[in-house]
Amino acid sequence: MRGHLIAALDIGSTKTSAVIGEVMADAGRPAVLNVLGVGQARTSGMRREVVTHIEETTESVLKAMKEAELMAGVTVDRVFAGIAGDHIQGMPSLGMVAVGGEEISREDVDRAHRLAQAVNLPPDRELIHAIPREYRVDQEGGVADPVGMAGMRLEAEVYLVTASASAANNLRRAVARAGYGVQELVLEPLAASRAVLTQDEKEIGVALVEVGGGTTEVAVFHEGMFRHVAIFPFGGLTVTQDLVKGLSIPFQEAQKAKELYGAALAQLVDPRETLELPGPAPGQRRHVARELLAHVVEQRMDEIFGLVREDLERHGLLDLLGAGVVLTGGSVTMPGMPELAGQALGTAVRVGLPGEGLSGFAEPLALPRFATVAGLALYGMDRFLETGRGASTPASNLMTRLWAWIREFF
C-alpha cells in the first residue's frame, strides 16, 4: 500500500506515455518524485494532438497505463493529462481591486485573480490555465508577490490559456473509458518546461520548443514568468509525409528511414552514402542517396523553425531570450537539429532532457520524447504539495472507476 501517488498521461499523435510516481517529501530537502512505473503504447485515434477516434485513443491509454501499473505494482484512479493542439489559445487579462485593509492580503490577490479570469469565453472554449504574470501596486509594476505590501489598488495580470471545449471533453472521455479520471488537464509545453528548464533560464528568458509528432509547441518564459504560448500544426509526422512524397515510399518505410538515417543538416551526411529503400514495384529495391533524405528533413524543419522565429518576433520576444532556446520532443534527436535551430532562430540552442526532481526508475525518462510526461508527473507533485489534492490513492480505485463507468454509459 503506497500513498501520495501521482500518475501522468501524455497522449500524443504517435505515442502514448504514462508515468506513475510516489511523492517523497522529507523535511529540509526538496521534494522529489520517485518513479515507480513507466508505460508506452503506439497511439491510434489522434491527429495533431486531438482525438479523432475515441475507442482507439482509449485503447492506447489503457495499454500505456496498464504497463505503468504493472511495472509500479500499484493501480491508480486518476491522472494529470496533457493537452495540446493548434486549438490552444493564450491571452493576457487584467484584474483590478481595491485593497481591503492596511496591507495587501492573500484574499485581495485571490479577488484580483478571479476578476482577471471573469472573461466571457465563447461556449466552445474552455479555460485550462490562469497563470499569474505580474502584479502592480498603485500603478507600480514588476511586483512578484504583493502580499504584505502597503497600497490602495492592486492589479493582477494573468495569462489565460484556453482550449477547444470539445477537444478537452473528448480527451477526458477517452481517459474515462479506460477507467481513469482526469485530475487536471495541463498544457503540454507548460508541463515539458517543468521537466527541462531551470529557474535561472526562466529568469533570464528562454523559449521551450517541443517538436512532437503532430505539432510544434512553443512556451516562452521571462523574468520567471510564463509569457507566451504558440502551437503550430506541423511536427515529426509532417517530415515523414514529406519523405513519403519526396522518396515515393510507404509511410512506415519513411518513418523507419527517418528514425535510422535522418539528419537535420544535409552537410553532416556523406554524399556518397546510399540507403536501400523499396522500389515502385512489389519486392523491388532501389538505392537512394542519404543526402537526399537529409535535404527533405532540413527543408521542412527549417520551415518549422522559421514559423517559430516569426511568431517570437511578432510578439517582441526574440530579443528577450537571454538563455536561448531549449529543444525537446521525439523529433529533436536527429543529428544536426540543434545546429539547424540555432541558425534559424539566431540564438543559442540546447536539447532538454528530463531528470531533475526525479528518482527511482527515472533513467528511461531521460530522453527528449519523455519531457512532457515527466513534466506532467512533476506538475502533479507540485499541485499535491501546494494544495494537498491530486494524489491518486489505490484504495479509491474501484469506486472511482465504477463511477467513471456509470457517468460514461448512463
VOKE-921130 format. One record per residue (C-alpha): residue number from 1; x, y, z; residue in three letters. Coordinates in nm, 4 decimals. Example, Ala and Ser with C-alpha at 12.3 -4.5 7.8 and 13.67 -1.06 7.14 Angstrom:
2
   pos         c1         c2         c3   code
     1     1.2300    -0.4500     0.7800    ALA
     2     1.3670    -0.1060     0.7140    SER
# end
This chain:
410
   pos         c1         c2         c3   code
     1     0.0000     0.0000     0.0000    MET
     2     0.1548     0.3301    -0.1114    ARG
     3     0.0294     0.6816    -0.0571    GLY
     4     0.0655     1.0091    -0.2458    HIS
     5     0.0837     0.8508    -0.5901    LEU
     6     0.0985     1.0769    -0.8945    ILE
     7     0.0025     0.9463    -1.2383    ALA
     8     0.0742     1.1336    -1.5613    ALA
     9    -0.0522     1.0651    -1.9126    LEU
    10     0.0729     1.2136    -2.2391    ASP
    11    -0.1446     1.1178    -2.5378    ILE
    12     0.0497     1.2299    -2.8426    GLY
    13    -0.0145     1.1823    -3.2116    SER
    14     0.2332     0.8935    -3.2399    THR
    15     0.2755     0.7547    -2.8873    LYS
    16     0.1005     0.7492    -2.5519    THR
    17     0.3222     0.7623    -2.2434    SER
    18     0.2334     0.7088    -1.8791    ALA
    19     0.4299     0.7600    -1.5565    VAL
    20     0.3399     0.6618    -1.2019    ILE
    21     0.5469     0.8006    -0.9164    GLY
    22     0.5381     0.8493    -0.5424    GLU
    23     0.5905     1.1874    -0.3796    VAL
    24     0.8940     1.1841    -0.1495    MET
    25     0.8908     1.4948     0.0682    ALA
    26     1.1390     1.4838     0.3569    ASP
    27     1.1737     1.7771     0.5934    ALA
    28     1.4584     2.0065     0.4936    GLY
    29     1.5016     1.8530     0.1485    ARG
    30     1.3484     1.9407    -0.1885    PRO
    31     1.0632     1.7088    -0.2783    ALA
    32     1.1284     1.4519    -0.5493    VAL
    33     0.9080     1.2145    -0.7421    LEU
    34     1.0163     0.8533    -0.7022    ASN
    35     0.9297     0.6968    -1.0395    VAL
    36     0.7702     0.3548    -0.9889    LEU
    37     0.6449     0.2699    -1.3351    GLY
    38     0.6621     0.3836    -1.6967    VAL
    39     0.4344     0.2722    -1.9802    GLY
    40     0.4221     0.3392    -2.3500    GLN
    41     0.1930     0.2433    -2.6385    ALA
    42     0.1530     0.3387    -3.0004    ARG
    43    -0.1192     0.5994    -3.0352    THR
    44    -0.4194     0.5405    -3.2560    SER
    45    -0.7131     0.7756    -3.2876    GLY
    46    -0.5259     1.1067    -3.2505    MET
    47    -0.4367     1.3620    -3.5158    ARG
    48    -0.2393     1.6756    -3.4366    ARG
    49    -0.2933     1.6100    -3.0648    GLU
    50    -0.6747     1.5975    -3.0997    VAL
    51    -0.8933     1.2881    -3.0531    VAL
    52    -1.0340     1.1678    -3.3854    THR
    53    -1.1366     0.8135    -3.2832    HIS
    54    -1.2320     0.7774    -2.9187    ILE
    55    -1.2219     0.3969    -2.8988    GLU
    56    -0.8728     0.3743    -3.0493    GLU
    57    -0.7475     0.6500    -2.8206    THR
    58    -0.8965     0.4687    -2.5208    THR
    59    -0.7126     0.1519    -2.6187    GLU
    60    -0.3807     0.3413    -2.6361    SER
    61    -0.4438     0.4935    -2.2921    VAL
    62    -0.5307     0.1542    -2.1468    LEU
    63    -0.2168    -0.0145    -2.2815    LYS
    64     0.0185     0.2583    -2.1571    ALA
    65    -0.1458     0.2839    -1.8137    MET
    66    -0.1590    -0.0927    -1.7602    LYS
    67     0.2095    -0.1218    -1.8453    GLU
    68     0.2968     0.1539    -1.5983    ALA
    69     0.0757    -0.0012    -1.3264    GLU
    70     0.2279    -0.3457    -1.3802    LEU
    71     0.5799    -0.2053    -1.3505    MET
    72     0.4891     0.0001    -1.0433    ALA
    73     0.2964    -0.2784    -0.8711    GLY
    74     0.0081    -0.0403    -0.7950    VAL
    75    -0.3155     0.0746    -0.9533    THR
    76    -0.4215     0.4379    -0.9754    VAL
    77    -0.7553     0.6080    -1.0238    ASP
    78    -0.6769     0.9455    -1.1799    ARG
    79    -0.4151     1.1143    -1.3939    VAL
    80    -0.2718     1.4509    -1.4852    PHE
    81    -0.3260     1.4529    -1.8622    ALA
    82    -0.1579     1.6746    -2.1186    GLY
    83    -0.3496     1.8788    -2.3739    ILE
    84    -0.2113     2.0417    -2.6881    ALA
    85    -0.3110     2.1117    -3.0472    GLY
    86    -0.3434     2.4209    -3.2607    ASP
    87    -0.6813     2.4945    -3.0958    HIS
    88    -0.4920     2.6197    -2.7873    ILE
    89    -0.5014     2.9976    -2.7422    GLN
    90    -0.3427     3.2319    -2.4898    GLY
    91    -0.4241     3.5902    -2.3938    MET
    92    -0.3397     3.8301    -2.1106    PRO
    93    -0.6136     3.9548    -1.8790    SER
    94    -0.6116     4.2185    -1.6043    LEU
    95    -0.7939     4.2107    -1.2715    GLY
    96    -0.8038     4.5232    -1.0526    MET
    97    -0.9350     4.5503    -0.6940    VAL
    98    -0.9328     4.7988    -0.4078    ALA
    99    -0.7239     4.6796    -0.1140    VAL
   100    -0.9451     4.5895     0.1810    GLY
   101    -0.7108     4.6737     0.4697    GLY
   102    -0.3865     4.8462     0.5594    GLU
   103    -0.1844     4.5931     0.3627    GLU
   104    -0.2488     4.3580     0.0717    ILE
   105    -0.3762     4.0198     0.1856    SER
   106    -0.3959     3.6822     0.0123    ARG
   107    -0.7696     3.7412    -0.0172    GLU
   108    -0.7042     4.0620    -0.2136    ASP
   109    -0.4785     3.8701    -0.4519    VAL
   110    -0.7386     3.5958    -0.4950    ASP
   111    -1.0073     3.8559    -0.5724    ARG
   112    -0.7836     4.0128    -0.8384    ALA
   113    -0.7242     3.6680    -0.9891    HIS
   114    -1.0970     3.5939    -1.0009    ARG
   115    -1.1669     3.9243    -1.1758    LEU
   116    -0.8919     3.8570    -1.4304    ALA
   117    -1.0487     3.5185    -1.5047    GLN
   118    -1.4018     3.6594    -1.5334    ALA
   119    -1.3912     3.6938    -1.9118    VAL
   120    -1.6767     3.5992    -2.1413    ASN
   121    -1.5485     3.2928    -2.3225    LEU
   122    -1.7445     3.1563    -2.6195    PRO
   123    -1.9361     2.8367    -2.5389    PRO
   124    -1.6920     2.6346    -2.7494    ASP
   125    -1.3903     2.7445    -2.5411    ARG
   126    -1.2695     2.6111    -2.2040    GLU
   127    -1.0285     2.7781    -1.9614    LEU
   128    -0.7341     2.5463    -1.8943    ILE
   129    -0.4930     2.7716    -1.7012    HIS
   130    -0.4908     3.1165    -1.5441    ALA
   131    -0.1211     3.1864    -1.4840    ILE
   132    -0.0201     3.4963    -1.2814    PRO
   133     0.2367     3.7056    -1.4692    ARG
   134     0.2803     4.0333    -1.2855    GLU
   135     0.1272     4.2482    -1.0127    TYR
   136     0.1022     4.6261    -0.9874    ARG
   137     0.0505     4.8096    -0.6579    VAL
   138    -0.0779     5.1648    -0.7037    ASP
   139     0.0414     5.1501    -1.0670    GLN
   140     0.3938     5.0410    -0.9700    GLU
   141     0.4707     4.7300    -1.1761    GLY
   142     0.7199     4.4471    -1.1523    GLY
   143     0.5828     4.3108    -0.8233    VAL
   144     0.6311     3.9347    -0.7875    ALA
   145     0.4312     3.8815    -0.4664    ASP
   146     0.2244     4.1723    -0.3323    PRO
   147     0.1072     4.0050    -0.0103    VAL
   148     0.2042     4.2202     0.2890    GLY
   149     0.2742     4.5323     0.0836    MET
   150     0.1031     4.8654     0.1540    ALA
   151    -0.1207     5.0037    -0.1157    GLY
   152    -0.4717     5.1076    -0.2102    MET
   153    -0.5100     4.9408    -0.5502    ARG
   154    -0.3912     4.6022    -0.6700    LEU
   155    -0.3749     4.4907    -1.0326    GLU
   156    -0.3039     4.1313    -1.1344    ALA
   157    -0.2005     4.0484    -1.4902    GLU
   158    -0.2919     3.6871    -1.5630    VAL
   159    -0.2215     3.4820    -1.8753    TYR
   160    -0.5298     3.2817    -1.9723    LEU
   161    -0.4855     2.9603    -2.1702    VAL
   162    -0.7995     2.8267    -2.3374    THR
   163    -0.8736     2.5166    -2.5418    ALA
   164    -1.1491     2.3874    -2.7639    SER
   165    -1.4176     2.2593    -2.5260    ALA
   166    -1.4956     1.9617    -2.7490    SER
   167    -1.1267     1.8655    -2.7765    ALA
   168    -1.0878     1.8821    -2.3971    ALA
   169    -1.4074     1.6831    -2.3357    ASN
   170    -1.3168     1.4135    -2.5872    ASN
   171    -0.9790     1.3746    -2.4191    LEU
   172    -1.1499     1.3296    -2.0819    ARG
   173    -1.3959     1.0814    -2.2325    ARG
   174    -1.1183     0.8681    -2.3801    ALA
   175    -0.9418     0.8558    -2.0428    VAL
   176    -1.2703     0.7834    -1.8602    ALA
   177    -1.3491     0.4943    -2.0945    ARG
   178    -1.0138     0.3443    -1.9966    ALA
   179    -1.1247     0.3606    -1.6316    GLY
   180    -0.9404     0.6674    -1.5063    TYR
   181    -1.0419     1.0162    -1.4033    GLY
   182    -0.8628     1.3304    -1.5215    VAL
   183    -0.7410     1.5198    -1.2174    GLN
   184    -0.6372     1.8136    -1.4326    GLU
   185    -0.5704     1.8930    -1.7962    LEU
   186    -0.2283     2.0552    -1.8298    VAL
   187    -0.0904     2.2463    -2.1262    LEU
   188     0.1816     2.0197    -2.2651    GLU
   189     0.4554     2.2791    -2.3302    PRO
   190     0.3977     2.4139    -1.9786    LEU
   191     0.4412     2.0613    -1.8415    ALA
   192     0.7516     1.9944    -2.0514    ALA
   193     0.9067     2.3184    -1.9263    SER
   194     0.8740     2.1873    -1.5687    ARG
   195     1.0946     1.8927    -1.6621    ALA
   196     1.3695     2.0533    -1.8709    VAL
   197     1.4013     2.4251    -1.7860    LEU
   198     1.5905     2.5707    -1.4923    THR
   199     1.4668     2.8622    -1.2842    GLN
   200     1.7692     3.0665    -1.3928    ASP
   201     1.6744     3.0162    -1.7582    GLU
   202     1.3183     3.1271    -1.6872    LYS
   203     1.4503     3.4415    -1.5187    GLU
   204     1.6918     3.5332    -1.7978    ILE
   205     1.4454     3.4487    -2.0746    GLY
   206     1.4035     3.1186    -2.2549    VAL
   207     1.1804     2.9557    -2.5148    ALA
   208     1.0902     2.5894    -2.4983    LEU
   209     1.0322     2.4458    -2.8457    VAL
   210     0.8834     2.0977    -2.8419    GLU
   211     0.8747     1.9213    -3.1772    VAL
   212     0.6169     1.6484    -3.1352    GLY
   213     0.4566     1.4121    -3.3816    GLY
   214     0.1652     1.6276    -3.4959    GLY
   215     0.2526     1.9739    -3.3662    THR
   216     0.5375     2.2029    -3.2664    THR
   217     0.4723     2.3805    -2.9379    GLU
   218     0.6400     2.6931    -2.8003    VAL
   219     0.6387     2.8248    -2.4437    ALA
   220     0.8253     3.1443    -2.3515    VAL
   221     0.9393     3.2488    -2.0034    PHE
   222     1.0965     3.5778    -1.8976    HIS
   223     1.1682     3.7220    -1.5530    GLU
   224     1.0483     3.3932    -1.4095    GLY
   225     0.7005     3.4276    -1.5609    MET
   226     0.5139     3.2434    -1.8339    PHE
   227     0.4821     3.4934    -2.1184    ARG
   228     0.3533     3.3239    -2.4305    HIS
   229     0.2345     3.0010    -2.5904    VAL
   230     0.2093     2.9117    -2.9589    ALA
   231     0.1308     2.5819    -3.1295    ILE
   232     0.1874     2.5050    -3.4967    PHE
   233     0.0190     2.2140    -3.6806    PRO
   234     0.3468     2.0708    -3.8087    PHE
   235     0.5834     1.8197    -3.6492    GLY
   236     0.7648     1.4933    -3.6981    GLY
   237     0.4766     1.3370    -3.8898    LEU
   238     0.4900     1.6271    -4.1357    THR
   239     0.8543     1.5396    -4.2064    VAL
   240     0.7594     1.1748    -4.2550    THR
   241     0.4846     1.2705    -4.5013    GLN
   242     0.7366     1.4816    -4.6939    ASP
   243     0.9622     1.1760    -4.7200    LEU
   244     0.6698     0.9667    -4.8449    VAL
   245     0.6170     1.2145    -5.1292    LYS
   246     0.9803     1.3030    -5.1933    GLY
   247     1.1154     0.9466    -5.1945    LEU
   248     0.7992     0.7696    -5.3188    SER
   249     0.7982     0.5151    -5.0360    ILE
   250     0.5278     0.3864    -4.7982    PRO
   251     0.4652     0.5750    -4.4736    PHE
   252     0.6108     0.3060    -4.2452    GLN
   253     0.9275     0.2842    -4.4562    GLU
   254     0.9604     0.6626    -4.4476    ALA
   255     0.9216     0.6658    -4.0690    GLN
   256     1.1830     0.3926    -4.0331    LYS
   257     1.4266     0.5678    -4.2671    ALA
   258     1.3834     0.8959    -4.0787    LYS
   259     1.4492     0.7337    -3.7409    GLU
   260     1.7527     0.5337    -3.8587    LEU
   261     1.9166     0.7662    -4.1111    TYR
   262     1.7562     1.1084    -4.0714    GLY
   263     1.9674     1.4213    -4.0288    ALA
   264     1.8546     1.7808    -3.9958    ALA
   265     2.1581     1.9209    -4.1788    LEU
   266     2.2488     1.7744    -4.5172    ALA
   267     2.6086     1.8940    -4.4793    GLN
   268     2.6573     1.6385    -4.1989    LEU
   269     2.5906     1.3485    -4.4358    VAL
   270     2.8495     1.1798    -4.6578    ASP
   271     2.7236     1.2473    -5.0133    PRO
   272     2.8490     0.9026    -5.1184    ARG
   273     2.6324     0.7181    -4.8638    GLU
   274     2.3225     0.5440    -5.0001    THR
   275     2.0182     0.3738    -4.8469    LEU
   276     1.8311     0.0723    -4.9740    GLU
   277     1.4606     0.1554    -4.9964    LEU
   278     1.1526    -0.0085    -5.1531    PRO
   279     1.1047     0.0446    -5.5263    GLY
   280     0.7814     0.1234    -5.7121    PRO
   281     0.7056    -0.2428    -5.7850    ALA
   282     0.6317    -0.5044    -5.5138    PRO
   283     0.9521    -0.6629    -5.3880    GLY
   284     1.1697    -0.4195    -5.5800    GLN
   285     1.4543    -0.2358    -5.4014    ARG
   286     1.6477     0.0739    -5.5008    ARG
   287     1.9361     0.2830    -5.3701    HIS
   288     1.8783     0.6446    -5.2667    VAL
   289     2.1388     0.8955    -5.1508    ALA
   290     2.1120     0.9588    -4.7774    ARG
   291     2.1878     1.3217    -4.8574    GLU
   292     1.8516     1.3442    -5.0372    LEU
   293     1.6696     1.2263    -4.7245    LEU
   294     1.8582     1.4842    -4.5186    ALA
   295     1.7662     1.7617    -4.7651    HIS
   296     1.3961     1.6808    -4.7242    VAL
   297     1.4240     1.6819    -4.3431    VAL
   298     1.6284     2.0026    -4.3390    GLU
   299     1.3884     2.1887    -4.5656    GLN
   300     1.0813     2.1077    -4.3544    ARG
   301     1.2475     2.1632    -4.0151    MET
   302     1.3952     2.4940    -4.1326    ASP
   303     1.0426     2.5988    -4.2315    GLU
   304     0.9042     2.4990    -3.8896    ILE
   305     1.1774     2.6860    -3.7029    PHE
   306     1.1136     2.9811    -3.9344    GLY
   307     0.7499     2.9874    -3.8203    LEU
   308     0.8676     2.9809    -3.4588    VAL
   309     1.1010     3.2743    -3.5218    ARG
   310     0.8283     3.4776    -3.6957    GLU
   311     0.5951     3.4210    -3.4009    ASP
   312     0.8576     3.5234    -3.1456    LEU
   313     0.9465     3.8350    -3.3446    GLU
   314     0.5803     3.9301    -3.3925    ARG
   315     0.5273     3.9249    -3.0143    HIS
   316     0.8543     4.1056    -2.9381    GLY
   317     1.0013     3.8084    -2.7539    LEU
   318     1.3038     3.7013    -2.9558    LEU
   319     1.5327     3.9663    -2.8045    ASP
   320     1.4280     3.8629    -2.4513    LEU
   321     1.5709     3.5105    -2.4799    LEU
   322     1.8923     3.5573    -2.2862    GLY
   323     1.9117     3.1821    -2.2217    ALA
   324     1.8215     3.0949    -2.5796    GLY
   325     1.6044     2.8022    -2.6853    VAL
   326     1.5625     2.4569    -2.5368    VAL
   327     1.4523     2.1846    -2.7791    LEU
   328     1.2610     1.8787    -2.6724    THR
   329     1.0238     1.6218    -2.8198    GLY
   330     1.0769     1.2999    -3.0089    GLY
   331     1.1967     1.4615    -3.3320    SER
   332     1.4876     1.6662    -3.1950    VAL
   333     1.7323     1.3783    -3.1524    THR
   334     1.8243     1.3722    -3.5212    MET
   335     2.1856     1.4809    -3.5854    PRO
   336     2.2131     1.8500    -3.6638    GLY
   337     1.8809     1.9516    -3.5102    MET
   338     2.0271     2.1955    -3.2505    PRO
   339     2.2569     2.3471    -3.5136    GLU
   340     1.9712     2.3969    -3.7608    LEU
   341     1.7513     2.5515    -3.4917    ALA
   342     2.0349     2.7829    -3.3885    GLY
   343     2.0794     2.9026    -3.7458    GLN
   344     1.7074     2.9583    -3.7997    ALA
   345     1.6388     3.1267    -3.4650    LEU
   346     1.9650     3.3162    -3.4311    GLY
   347     2.0213     3.2168    -3.0692    THR
   348     2.1857     2.9544    -2.8516    ALA
   349     2.0115     2.6160    -2.8547    VAL
   350     2.0375     2.3098    -2.6352    ARG
   351     1.8423     1.9834    -2.6121    VAL
   352     1.6400     1.9430    -2.2919    GLY
   353     1.6445     1.6110    -2.1059    LEU
   354     1.4206     1.5297    -1.8058    PRO
   355     1.5885     1.4172    -1.4840    GLY
   356     1.5919     1.6935    -1.2225    GLU
   357     1.3415     1.6191    -0.9465    GLY
   358     1.3034     1.2529    -1.0440    LEU
   359     1.4395     0.9432    -0.8703    SER
   360     1.3774     0.5687    -0.8777    GLY
   361     1.3213     0.4256    -1.2260    PHE
   362     1.3863     0.7620    -1.3875    ALA
   363     1.6535     0.6502    -1.6376    GLU
   364     1.4041     0.5565    -1.9133    PRO
   365     1.2625     0.9100    -1.8978    LEU
   366     1.5962     1.0826    -1.9675    ALA
   367     1.5102     1.1361    -2.3355    LEU
   368     1.3602     1.4408    -2.5102    PRO
   369     1.0484     1.2481    -2.6135    ARG
   370     0.9546     1.1930    -2.2481    PHE
   371     0.9811     1.5596    -2.1476    ALA
   372     0.6052     1.6127    -2.1472    THR
   373     0.5040     1.3054    -1.9458    VAL
   374     0.7886     1.3620    -1.6970    ALA
   375     0.6813     1.7258    -1.6645    GLY
   376     0.3189     1.6238    -1.6122    LEU
   377     0.4244     1.3984    -1.3245    ALA
   378     0.6326     1.6765    -1.1679    LEU
   379     0.3474     1.9239    -1.2176    TYR
   380     0.1171     1.6794    -1.0387    GLY
   381     0.3630     1.6551    -0.7498    MET
   382     0.3788     2.0346    -0.7267    ASP
   383    -0.0004     2.0590    -0.7189    ARG
   384    -0.0226     1.7978    -0.4457    PHE
   385     0.2390     1.9746    -0.2330    LEU
   386     0.0637     2.3073    -0.2886    GLU
   387    -0.2954     2.2016    -0.2254    THR
   388    -0.2848     1.8560    -0.0664    GLY
   389    -0.5034     1.7343    -0.3515    ARG
   390    -0.4335     1.5430    -0.6673    GLY
   391    -0.2602     1.2335    -0.5328    ALA
   392    -0.4009     0.9042    -0.6526    SER
   393    -0.4833     0.6543    -0.3772    THR
   394    -0.5120     0.2835    -0.4610    PRO
   395    -0.7906     0.2344    -0.2052    ALA
   396    -1.0255     0.4617    -0.4012    SER
   397    -0.9524     0.2951    -0.7334    ASN
   398    -1.2532     0.0629    -0.7561    LEU
   399    -1.5159     0.3228    -0.6678    MET
   400    -1.3621     0.5853    -0.8956    THR
   401    -1.3588     0.3522    -1.1945    ARG
   402    -1.7132     0.2363    -1.1205    LEU
   403    -1.8331     0.5965    -1.1034    TRP
   404    -1.6481     0.6803    -1.4275    ALA
   405    -1.8197     0.3838    -1.5948    TRP
   406    -2.1627     0.4925    -1.4698    ILE
   407    -2.1142     0.8501    -1.5896    ARG
   408    -1.9902     0.7328    -1.9296    GLU
   409    -2.2674     0.4915    -2.0152    PHE
   410    -2.5664     0.6237    -1.8189    PHE
# end
